[in-house]
Amino acid sequence: MFNEALPDMPTRIIAMKMLLAALALVWIGATPVMAQAISEYTEYDLDADCNLIDRAPDNEGEWADFVCTGHAGYPFVLRSSDGRDSVTYGFATESGMATFAPFNYANETVEWRVRIDRNTERPVAAIQRWFVADEMGEWTRQLLVVSKVGQPDGGGACAMAYVAATEGANARARQLADDLVDGFECGSTAPTIEDGVREIVGER
């Protein structure tokens, strides 16, 4: 009599699958979904598109700071100092990147890793290419710098990774940007440095 009251086996299996599917939908709905990152690009001409905000006083070296417009209203500051560049992305009160010992300059294109939340675009990381002089003064070396973008409510701008400009470098840089940005603490988390650029980057 007890056995007759139970549904047959196929019916019980179907019912169980439906219950598990319903529970999965509830779990997914209750779990925050990470906003997907996309790439946006900006280009700049230092003289035409950026504003001088500070410079070295007379007889105190050669450096100048420029503020430029990035993506979605996020600025970035480029410091040119004695033949070397460094860039701080987003909102920050101090420099977010140390330059390199050899002479160098930054490419004029910035790739922004952007998250879209409720139709609002928020750049969270930036990727930019650097050209670095060799011992003979020739521009034979390149690398990509992956940086965290400072946010209006908390700053946090710094370099997170240094990528050798070899085959697949752009894809590796994007992956590092997406993987590192949420847990990266500027000032305490060590940046990722690929083996091919350790000599250029040095200790960080």
Secondary structure, DSSP 8 states (H G I E B T S, - for coil): -HHHHS--HHHHHHHHHHHHHHHHHHHHHHS-----EEEEEEE--HHHHEEEEEE--TTS--EEEEEEE-STT-EEEEEEETTEEEEEEBS-SS------SS-EEEEEEEEEEEEEETTEEEEEEEEEEEEE--TTS---EEEEEEEE-BBTTTB--EEEEEEESSTTHHHHHHHHHHHHTTT--TTTS--EE-GGGHHHH---
